Amino acid sequence: MAFPQTRLRRLRQTPQLRKLIRETELNAADLVMPFFVRPGRGLQVEIPSLPGQFQYSRDVLLKSVGAAVEAGVGAVILFGIPDQKDSLGSGAYAKNGIVQESARQIKKKYPDLCLIADLCLCEYTSHGHCGVLKGDRILNDETLKLYAKTAVSQAEAGFDVIAPSGMMDGQVSSIRLALDEAGFEMTPILAYAAKTASAFYGPFRDAVESAPKFGDRLTHQMDPSNFREALREISLDALEGGDMLMVKPALPCLDIIREARQRFDLPIAAYSVSGEYAMIKAAAKNGWLDEKKAALELLTSIKRAGADFIITYHALSAAQWLKEK
Ligand code: PBG
């Protein structure tokens, strides 16, 4: 039946009816808040291209993590800016590395918080690349050994979930093997499965000072033009033992999130990246967008596309906005 018998506006007449038929509901528990930690004391340095986001020293970080816990976010993901960078990214797998030390501190104060470790070398290498270089090439299998060491050091530090983001082939199975051998067979892996070489990571690279000193990430991150290849990436990470699969970025990849949801029964995560946040912030600052409405709409749409949870720089504010409602 169509018009005039059918009138979709009937169910939109009142807030009560609209609420009753709402299909997608965003919860604070679906949101993961990223934090950046750097050496020092008493530091809270705003990141110019990510207004409202900061590089924190460990002492100040603890307070901000507390605010996220208070707001009820589902988890926190940590990124480190080390004191020194070198060609092998040794700060990534140092026992007393910046994220390892922070994790120990955070878990001591907030033992129930789900703490996720991003695993990559680009924040820790002097050249800004995600792996071991030979000339200007990234060596895949050599890099895997360092990822494996990093994963174990992160699990030892108390991280609850390990999230490899380097897009090396075989990274999930290498990390799984290393974790199991070290007795961390119960530590889950959140695989950055389909991650494109996106312009939307720009502000993040300012935040962690990880822009490659030469070249780009096109030999390991995916071409954003490719849908089928994204699904191959996702299915390989599932086969390699990924416990949760991530699509990144989110807004430019809603079709991939949707398809991943339909094809795989594993939990699907989406990373709404720095550029997505920066766009909203910039437009809001100019009075062109309502930040709260735009951010909540964007996050709801990512969830509607099929994501079970979302990593977003809006996690803390969104969790607080959702409480006000
Ligand atoms: C790699 C990593 C990146 C992001 C998360 N993990 C940067 C990159 O691949 O260059 C980007 C996240 C964002 O833009 O918010 N460590």
Residues whose N, C-alpha, C, O or C-beta is under 5 A from the ligand:
A	BS01	PBG	C120 S165 F200 Y201 F204 V273 S274 G275
